[in-house]
Amino acid sequence: MMGPAHSLSGAAAWLGVGAAAAAAGRMMPWPVLLVGALICAGAALAPDLDHKSATISRSFGPVSRGLCEIVDKLSYVVYKATRKAGDPRRSGGHRTLTHTWLWAVLIGAGTSALAIFGGRWAVLAILFVHMVLAIEGLLWRAARGSSSDVLVWLLAATSAWILAGVLDKPGNGSDWFFTAPGQEYLWLGLPIVLGALVHDIGDALTISGCPILWPIPIGRKRWYPIGPPKALRFRAGSWIELKVLMPVFMLLGGVGGAAALNFI
């Protein structure tokens, strides 16, 4: 999938979680619903850290481009070291390590730990990074180009500062879901795990599939490309993605958000 579809699916997924939480009697405060949807929209781009041409590689200038090259090489090393006889030979690490359930869980857990032990500045950094990615994904064409990078970063920084201030107010959600003292913002890892998994599921619908279950072996492959029957798959950026899936994600997100806020 392309960046906009990934981000839309991430936002829709968190709004759906909000609807489920409301149905279960654990209604999210509106700031948690909003911030979680934005973080999930940004996190849904993050698995493409292994691809130097992906949206995320352009999001933070030379820093993100350099990080993508490192992650690509790391992913390729892990692939070669763990492949089984049935896994094909390849020359790069795209759609390997960062496109697995294990990576999603580790990134989410790491984010939660950073939020707990890093304090307010760590929370602001987490929000800033994911606000940038959400803007880049949801406003894809409008946010592209070096001339707009600084504007995107300023908007993300301002949004992160304001949203962190809102969340810090009593009852607004810094301690949503995890309520014990010292566990404020522990929940920040949840939309990041969800965003990564939604990205993987989206890629599994495309022609190449996605090795979501690694390192669990399937037959003669450890990097088995999970996906529906090939007749039901599509190419990234095709009309199915743009004309069918993206409107569906927007509709589901709208319904989920309305249900999460008890409007329906």
SULHUKA-V444049 format. One record per helix or strand. SS is the DSSP state (a for helix, b for strand). FROM is the first residue (numbers start at 0). TO is the last residue. If there is no record, write none. Layout:
BEGIN
SS,FROM,TO + SS,FROM,TO
END
This chain:
BEGIN
a,2,22 + a,29,49 + a,54,58 + a,61,81 + a,96,98 + a,100,137 + a,145,167 + a,187,203 + b,205,205 + b,209,209 + b,217,217 + b,220,220 + b,225,225 + a,229,231 + b,233,233 + a,238,259
END
